Amino acid sequence: MTAPRIFWLVASWLVAGLLMAPLMAGAASTGALGMQQLSGNWARDDGGTRIDIAPCGADYCAVNTWVKNPNGKEHVGDRLILTLQPAADAVLKFQAYDVRRKLHFSMTITLQAASMHTSGCVLLGVVCKNASWTRIN
């Protein structure tokens, strides 16, 4: 695979918004409370994607439940597997794996009551993307 193709795959994925590298503001620790706040349905603020984050085995999964352009690079059912990494208080960090694209990257998520900000990086932090999300019912 060529470098430009890898970049577009990674960039489109990260922009797609399933990036979950959590930095959790306002939580006391990376324990159950933070993970409970992360779980649920989220809409990316650009209106392009909706996801559901829930436990899946020992990890968490973020799954696309709706995409604005089903003929684009994101698809309903695309899934990220999020593996929690040890972090300081109030910080959630994940190693994420994009099942369809077979990509690994690091993520950080900042959570607030009804919003979150995600940041994800690949290629040793050379290519990074951010997204803002709003909790939905």
N, C-alpha and C positions, 0 to 999 in steps of 0.2 A: 504494500500500500504506500502511496506517495505521501510526502510530508504535507502538501496542500490538502489532500483528501483527508488525512488524519486531522489536520487543523479544523476543516469544515465539519467533520463529524463531531469533534469535541466541542467546538464553538456552538454549533447548532444545538447540541445536547445541553450544554450549560445554559445557553440563552433560553432554551426550552423551559427551564425553570425547575427541573427536578433536582436541582442541586441542593443538597442538604448538608451543609457543613455548619452545624449549629453552634452558635455562641449564645448562650441563654442569659439575657439580661433580666434581672429581677428574681431569679430563682435562687433558693438557698444552696442548692447543690445539684450535682448531675444525677441525683437519685430518681426515685419513682415519680415525684411531683413534676420534675422537668419533663420526663417522658410522657406523663399524662397530658401535660400542656401541649406537647408536640403532636400527640395523636389527634386525628380528626380530619375534616375536609377543609381544603385550602384552595383559593383561587389566586392565580398569579395576577398582579396588578395591571399588566398589559392586556389582560383579557384573553390570552392565548391558550391557557391550560388550567384545568382543575385537577387536583390530586387528593388521594386519601392516604393518610399515614397511619399505620397500625402495626402492632406486634406481628412478627412472622417468625416463629421458632425462637431462637435466642436473640434475634436481631429485630430491626424494624424495617418495614417496606413502605416505599412511596410509590403509588400506582396512579398513572394517568386515568382519570375517570371520564374526562371530556377534553377534547381539543378543538379549537376554533377551525383549523384547517386540517381535516383528516387525510388530505393528500400531501401534506407537508412532511417534515422530518420527525414530527412527534405523532404517536399513535395512541389511541385508547388501549389500555392494557400494558403500555411500557412500564417497566418496574425497576426501581433502584432498591438494592439491598443495603441497608445502613447498619454498619457495625460500630457500636460505641467504643471510643478510645478513652482511656483515662485522661482526665483533664482537671484543671483547677476548679474551685468553687465557681458556680454561676456560668460555667462554660461547657457546652456540649460539642464534642468533635466526633466526626464519623469518618471512617473509611467507607466509601460508597462503591458499589459495583452496578453498572448498567448492564442488565441481563441481555437485552437485545443487541446492543452495540459491543458488548464484551469489553467495556472500559472500566478501569479503576481510577478513582480520584479521591482527594481529601475534601472534606466539607466542614463548614462552620455555620451554625444557625443562631440568630438572635431572636428570642421570643419575647413578645409583649402580650398583653391580655387578648387582643383580637388580631394581631399581626405578627409576621415573622419576616426576617431578612435572611436569605441564604447566600452563601458564597462557596464556590467550588473551584478547585484547581487540578489540572493535570500537568503532565510533563514537568514534574518537580517544581510546580508553582509558576511555570512560565506562562501558561494559558489559564486565566481565571475569569469567571463570570459571576455576576451577582443578580439576584432577583428579589423582589418584594412580594409578599403574599398577604391576603386577608382571609381570616377564618370565615367559613360559610356553614350554613346548616344543611 
